[in-house]
Every structure is written in C-alpha cells, then in structure tokens.
Amino acid sequence: MIKKLSFLLIIIISLSIPFADAIQLSDKTGLKFTFPVKTDGHSFVVEVTGNMDISNLDFDKERKSLTMFVLSSAENNSLEISFPNKLIGGEYVIFLDNNKFFPELKEGTNQTFVTMDFTGTGKHKIEIFGTTYLDIFEIRDVIDFDISDGYIDEIEGNQSTNSLIFNLFDPGDDGVLSVKLSDDVIAPFDDGTFIVLIDDVESNYVIEDDSIMINFDSSSQQIKIVGTYVVPEFYEIAPLVLATSFIGLIVLKKYKKLFV
C-alpha cells in the first residue's frame, strides 16, 4: 500500500512541474518548444514541435543559421520547425547530423515551416542555413510622401484591406499629408478614385500632380488610403530598389568623371 501511494505521489509531482519552454500538444505531435531570438535590436520567436526533446537552439547571424540539438527516445522521429522569414530567408540548405537533408518546406507570407521525418534514437543535430539575414525593407523607404504640421510615426501596408495606413505623431490643425501615387505601391479603383479614412471616418482628398493630398487636424491619429491593390511584400522589391540606386550611383560617377 505504501509503495502504491509513493508511486502515485511521484506521478502527481511530475505532472505538477511544468516544462520551462515546452507545451504538450498531443500524443501525435509531441511537445512544442518556443525559443526567443534577439539580434541587432530585433526580437523573433522560433517554434519547434516534435516527439523529442529539444535541449537548445543556437542562432548565428554571420552564418545565417539555426542549429538545434535534439534528444530522441523513439526510432521514428517527426519534427516541425517554424521561424520568421525576416530572421533568415532566401534559399535554404538543411543538414541532419552533418548530412544534407531534404525536408518538406512551406514558405508563408511571414513564416517558413520545415517538416522533418527521420529515424534513429539518441542525439541529433539539425542545421538550417539561409542566404539572407534581417531582410527587412521599410515601407517608408518605398513610398514617396511629404507631411506638413505633423510627423509620420509609422506606415503599414495591409494587403487584406488593400490599404496604406499612416500613423500620425504630434499632428497640427493645418496638417497636410501628400503621397505620390504609384501602381507599384497602391492602385486606385476602376474609376481612378481611392477611399480615404481619417480615424475610420471617410474624408475628402484632392489629387494634384499625381499626388493625393489629405488634410488633417490636431485630433487626427491615423490616415488610411484604400485602393484595389497594395504591394504585398516590401522586402521582395527591396533588391530591385537597391539595384536601381546602385545603377544610378554608377551612372552618376561615370558622368562626373567626364567633367573632371
């Protein structure tokens, strides 16, 4: 009787002690581990789900790599790794125990999912190498805009609502937001118009010299421009913009040499 009570007590204690960073999902998927990654002032989360213990995750920004050390007690292993595309991206190369591995890869808008099925008990090392690191291109670097009597705190692009959202800071009573119109960023409706909302209230605007002009006052907090299309992934067009800038610099440099 004493042995049975002791055994039950051990079970109760073991169940009452939670994992520090693991959540039991189901018998099929195993445990979900969450690893925070902080690098160069940015914070990301890498999630790993599998029927094994993930003891550690290392991130190397120079190698653009994620390294996981796992311990498996089962012969057949299943693992899913989810990480932000902005942390590492591009073309991926994956290794299992120093051997090249070809898992199932699914790239979403913001996340990449790696599904791995492999055999063998004991310790394993998984490495994921990307070709880009912190591939973040600010939307405000793409949009040609000007503002008077106020400041733009943040600009967002919402693909689901086909809108550009300008969050204002310290607006004045005579503020004007001017945004250069371009189909590369946002497209109008079929009749050439847009919908402009100031704090979710439809407002008037004027189009002058291919720019949309929107008046606001000191009570305004957010301006939203709605069209039929808003560029979905700004980091995808970043290389094109940068390439154009470099070409311009090269041409300018050669042009200057002609007059030296």
BAVOLO-537750 format. One line per field, with one value per residue (C-alpha): residue number from 0; x, y, z; residue in three letters. Coordinates in pm, 1 decimal. Each point is the difference from the previous one (the first is absolute). Example, Ala and Ser with C-alpha at 12.3 -4.5 7.8 and 13.67 -1.06 7.14 Angstrom:
# BAVOLO-537750
resi [0; 1]
X [1230.0; 137.0]
Y [-450.0; 344.0]
Z [780.0; -66.0]
resn [ALA; SER]
This chain:
# BAVOLO-537750
resi [0; 1; 2; 3; 4; 5; 6; 7; 8; 9; 10; 11; 12; 13; 14; 15; 16; 17; 18; 19; 20; 21; 22; 23; 24; 25; 26; 27; 28; 29; 30; 31; 32; 33; 34; 35; 36; 37; 38; 39; 40; 41; 42; 43; 44; 45; 46; 47; 48; 49; 50; 51; 52; 53; 54; 55; 56; 57; 58; 59; 60; 61; 62; 63; 64; 65; 66; 67; 68; 69; 70; 71; 72; 73; 74; 75; 76; 77; 78; 79; 80; 81; 82; 83; 84; 85; 86; 87; 88; 89; 90; 91; 92; 93; 94; 95; 96; 97; 98; 99; 100; 101; 102; 103; 104; 105; 106; 107; 108; 109; 110; 111; 112; 113; 114; 115; 116; 117; 118; 119; 120; 121; 122; 123; 124; 125; 126; 127; 128; 129; 130; 131; 132; 133; 134; 135; 136; 137; 138; 139; 140; 141; 142; 143; 144; 145; 146; 147; 148; 149; 150; 151; 152; 153; 154; 155; 156; 157; 158; 159; 160; 161; 162; 163; 164; 165; 166; 167; 168; 169; 170; 171; 172; 173; 174; 175; 176; 177; 178; 179; 180; 181; 182; 183; 184; 185; 186; 187; 188; 189; 190; 191; 192; 193; 194; 195; 196; 197; 198; 199; 200; 201; 202; 203; 204; 205; 206; 207; 208; 209; 210; 211; 212; 213; 214; 215; 216; 217; 218; 219; 220; 221; 222; 223; 224; 225; 226; 227; 228; 229; 230; 231; 232; 233; 234; 235; 236; 237; 238; 239; 240; 241; 242; 243; 244; 245; 246; 247; 248; 249; 250; 251; 252; 253; 254; 255; 256; 257; 258; 259]
X [0.0; 283.9; 172.5; -318.3; -43.6; 362.2; -40.1; -314.8; 174.0; 288.7; -244.3; -188.4; 323.1; 130.7; -324.0; -5.7; 348.4; -39.7; 257.0; 186.8; -52.7; -196.8; -372.9; -150.7; -219.2; -108.2; 133.7; 48.8; 182.0; 185.9; 140.2; 7.0; 312.0; 25.5; 339.6; 32.6; 270.7; 126.8; 241.8; 107.7; -291.4; -264.8; -194.2; -125.7; -148.8; 97.6; -243.8; 90.3; -257.3; 87.7; 1.0; 341.5; 179.2; 160.7; 265.3; 137.9; -25.2; 288.8; -25.8; 304.7; -59.9; 334.7; -80.4; -372.4; -75.5; -221.2; 147.3; -207.1; 121.4; -263.3; -22.0; -231.8; -121.4; -201.9; 121.8; -235.4; 29.5; -224.3; 86.3; -140.4; 201.5; -158.2; 202.7; -51.9; 110.7; 153.6; 237.4; 153.1; -135.0; 87.6; 121.0; 14.9; 247.3; -74.0; 225.6; -81.0; 301.0; 233.7; -169.9; -208.1; -369.6; -297.4; -306.7; -339.3; 19.3; -295.8; 56.4; -283.1; -26.4; 184.0; 106.5; 185.6; -98.3; 245.8; -138.4; 252.8; -57.0; 304.5; 104.2; 240.3; 4.4; 246.9; 152.0; -45.4; 112.5; -217.7; 133.4; -194.4; 198.2; -154.5; 143.9; -150.0; 0.4; -236.1; -139.0; -217.4; -77.5; -187.8; -318.6; 73.9; 310.7; -223.2; -272.1; 64.6; -189.8; 13.6; -175.4; -44.7; -95.4; 59.5; 208.1; -48.1; 64.8; -52.4; -122.9; -169.2; -113.0; -306.7; -39.5; -330.3; -167.5; 208.5; 94.9; 290.1; -17.6; 182.4; 20.8; 44.3; 211.8; -45.3; -244.6; -92.5; -324.7; 122.0; 159.8; 24.6; 116.5; 117.8; 62.8; 141.7; -228.4; 156.5; -151.6; 311.8; -124.1; -378.3; -248.7; -326.9; -346.5; -121.9; -125.1; 340.7; -109.8; 111.0; -171.0; 164.1; -80.0; 117.0; -45.4; -240.0; -217.2; -15.6; 161.7; 56.7; 322.7; 141.4; 229.9; 260.7; 305.0; -43.7; -11.7; -291.0; -36.3; -176.0; -73.3; -3.6; -15.8; 146.0; -256.5; 95.6; 190.8; -11.6; -47.6; -92.4; 6.3; -199.5; 31.8; -28.2; 357.7; 282.5; 345.7; 3.3; 363.2; 222.7; 311.6; -45.5; 40.1; 287.9; 268.2; -153.3; -2.5; 354.6; 117.4; -154.5; 177.7; 335.3; -47.4; -79.1; 314.8; 214.8; -143.3; 47.6; 358.5; 83.0; -179.4; 211.5; 320.9; -78.2; 27.1; 304.0]
Y [0.0; 238.6; -77.4; 76.7; 331.5; 90.6; -83.6; 212.9; 286.6; -8.9; 13.1; 294.9; 192.7; -67.0; 123.4; 313.7; 114.9; 179.1; 9.3; 329.0; 52.7; -299.9; -56.6; -344.3; 9.6; -359.3; -353.5; 42.7; 331.4; -23.7; 315.1; 357.6; 196.7; 377.8; 166.9; 380.9; 141.6; 355.4; 141.0; 351.6; 162.6; -235.0; -272.5; -320.0; -331.3; -342.8; -284.1; -367.9; -278.8; -368.0; -331.2; 65.8; 233.0; 311.9; 97.5; 309.4; 230.6; 213.0; 286.0; 124.6; 319.9; -22.0; -347.3; 82.1; -324.7; -165.4; -300.7; -233.3; -279.2; -265.9; -319.0; -272.0; -308.6; -124.5; -170.8; 196.3; 374.7; 280.0; 366.6; 333.1; 321.3; 340.7; 321.5; 354.5; 62.7; 328.3; -173.1; -217.7; -49.1; -51.0; -341.8; -255.6; -284.7; -245.1; -254.6; -289.7; -130.4; 174.6; -163.7; 197.1; -57.8; 73.5; 67.2; 137.1; 379.2; 237.8; 374.2; 225.0; 375.9; 43.1; -348.1; -299.0; -350.3; -290.4; -352.0; -277.0; -374.8; -213.0; -309.0; -69.9; 35.4; 209.6; 340.9; 182.7; 335.9; 194.2; 301.5; 240.5; 244.0; 294.7; 251.5; 317.9; 144.9; 268.7; 48.0; 289.9; 281.6; 289.3; 92.9; 367.6; -43.6; -103.8; 266.4; 356.8; 214.8; 338.3; 133.4; 348.2; 97.3; -348.3; -314.4; -356.6; -240.8; -320.5; -116.3; -335.5; -188.1; -219.0; -241.6; -142.4; 343.8; 138.7; 298.3; 216.5; 112.4; 310.2; 37.9; 365.1; 150.7; 352.0; 114.9; 366.6; 169.4; 83.1; -332.2; -134.3; -346.2; -30.8; -346.9; -52.2; -242.1; -306.1; -328.5; -169.3; 87.4; 44.9; -0.9; 199.0; -136.8; -40.8; 360.0; 131.2; 82.9; -106.3; -16.5; 210.1; -60.0; 220.0; -185.7; -235.5; 288.4; 53.9; 330.8; 215.9; 19.0; 174.2; -140.8; 245.1; -79.2; -376.9; 40.6; -50.3; 289.9; -62.6; 266.9; -87.3; 180.4; -36.3; -263.3; -234.8; -315.7; -222.6; 46.1; -298.1; -3.1; -285.9; -116.8; -322.0; -115.7; 60.1; -143.3; -328.3; -49.5; 303.4; -204.2; -171.5; 327.5; 117.9; -156.7; 171.3; 339.7; -45.7; -118.8; 307.8; 220.1; -164.6; 40.1; 367.0; 44.9; -172.0; 217.3; 313.6; -97.4; -52.5; 324.0; 194.2; -150.2; 144.9; 349.2; -52.0]
Z [0.0; 89.3; -330.6; -194.5; 182.7; -66.6; -366.8; -26.4; 180.3; -247.4; -292.0; 150.7; 64.6; -350.3; -154.7; 215.0; -111.1; -336.9; -279.0; -8.3; -371.9; -123.0; -34.5; -43.2; -309.8; -62.5; -18.1; -374.1; -11.7; 330.4; 154.8; -123.1; 93.6; -28.8; -38.0; 5.1; -227.4; 50.0; -255.0; -99.9; 181.8; -143.5; 183.5; -160.9; 110.4; -135.0; 73.5; -14.0; 34.8; 12.7; 183.9; 151.6; 238.0; -146.8; 249.5; -170.3; -300.6; -124.7; -248.6; -191.1; -193.7; -181.5; -134.3; -28.9; 175.1; 259.1; 183.6; 217.1; 224.3; 61.9; 203.8; -123.5; 184.3; -298.2; -315.2; -226.3; 43.3; -122.6; 33.3; -120.0; 21.7; -50.9; -25.6; -137.0; -358.0; 107.6; 241.0; -271.1; -349.2; -363.8; -110.4; 282.1; 51.1; 282.8; 168.5; 232.6; 191.7; -248.7; -298.7; -249.6; 60.4; -223.2; 218.3; -94.5; -25.5; 3.2; -21.3; 114.0; -8.7; 328.2; 111.5; -141.2; 111.6; -16.7; 52.8; 63.3; 34.8; 82.4; 192.6; 284.1; 375.3; 194.9; -71.1; -329.1; -137.2; -243.8; -189.3; -221.7; -215.5; -182.2; -244.4; 149.6; 351.3; 133.8; -348.5; 110.3; -238.5; 151.9; -181.0; 56.4; -218.1; -289.6; 29.2; -112.1; 249.0; 170.1; 308.5; 142.8; 355.3; 136.6; -21.7; -123.9; 283.9; -200.9; -339.8; -49.0; -307.2; 46.2; -289.0; 124.5; -10.4; -290.6; 210.0; 104.5; 362.0; 125.2; 377.6; 96.8; 275.2; 141.7; -272.2; -37.6; -98.4; -351.5; -90.6; -354.3; -101.0; -360.7; -147.1; -348.7; -181.2; -160.4; -114.2; 137.5; 349.4; -11.6; -288.4; -18.5; -64.0; -357.8; -8.1; 111.9; 354.1; 346.6; 335.9; 269.8; 367.2; 284.0; 327.5; -185.2; -124.1; -376.6; -93.6; -305.0; -197.7; -305.5; -269.4; -131.0; -216.0; 44.1; 378.5; 236.3; 246.5; 330.9; 260.6; 371.2; 332.8; 349.3; 100.3; -284.2; 86.7; -307.1; -375.3; -215.5; -381.0; -153.8; -360.5; -197.6; 54.9; 243.7; -53.9; 202.3; 94.9; 26.9; 70.5; -337.8; -189.6; 218.6; -223.6; -303.9; 170.2; 127.1; -342.9; -160.1; 256.4; -71.6; -376.5; 54.7; 208.7; -263.4; -279.0; 211.2; 78.2; -368.9; -87.7; 249.1; -139.5; -341.0; 145.6; 222.0]
resn [MET; ILE; LYS; LYS; LEU; SER; PHE; LEU; LEU; ILE; ILE; ILE; ILE; SER; LEU; SER; ILE; PRO; PHE; ALA; ASP; ALA; ILE; GLN; LEU; SER; ASP; LYS; THR; GLY; LEU; LYS; PHE; THR; PHE; PRO; VAL; LYS; THR; ASP; GLY; HIS; SER; PHE; VAL; VAL; GLU; VAL; THR; GLY; ASN; MET; ASP; ILE; SER; ASN; LEU; ASP; PHE; ASP; LYS; GLU; ARG; LYS; SER; LEU; THR; MET; PHE; VAL; LEU; SER; SER; ALA; GLU; ASN; ASN; SER; LEU; GLU; ILE; SER; PHE; PRO; ASN; LYS; LEU; ILE; GLY; GLY; GLU; TYR; VAL; ILE; PHE; LEU; ASP; ASN; ASN; LYS; PHE; PHE; PRO; GLU; LEU; LYS; GLU; GLY; THR; ASN; GLN; THR; PHE; VAL; THR; MET; ASP; PHE; THR; GLY; THR; GLY; LYS; HIS; LYS; ILE; GLU; ILE; PHE; GLY; THR; THR; TYR; LEU; ASP; ILE; PHE; GLU; ILE; ARG; ASP; VAL; ILE; ASP; PHE; ASP; ILE; SER; ASP; GLY; TYR; ILE; ASP; GLU; ILE; GLU; GLY; ASN; GLN; SER; THR; ASN; SER; LEU; ILE; PHE; ASN; LEU; PHE; ASP; PRO; GLY; ASP; ASP; GLY; VAL; LEU; SER; VAL; LYS; LEU; SER; ASP; ASP; VAL; ILE; ALA; PRO; PHE; ASP; ASP; GLY; THR; PHE; ILE; VAL; LEU; ILE; ASP; ASP; VAL; GLU; SER; ASN; TYR; VAL; ILE; GLU; ASP; ASP; SER; ILE; MET; ILE; ASN; PHE; ASP; SER; SER; SER; GLN; GLN; ILE; LYS; ILE; VAL; GLY; THR; TYR; VAL; VAL; PRO; GLU; PHE; TYR; GLU; ILE; ALA; PRO; LEU; VAL; LEU; ALA; THR; SER; PHE; ILE; GLY; LEU; ILE; VAL; LEU; LYS; LYS; TYR; LYS; LYS; LEU; PHE; VAL]
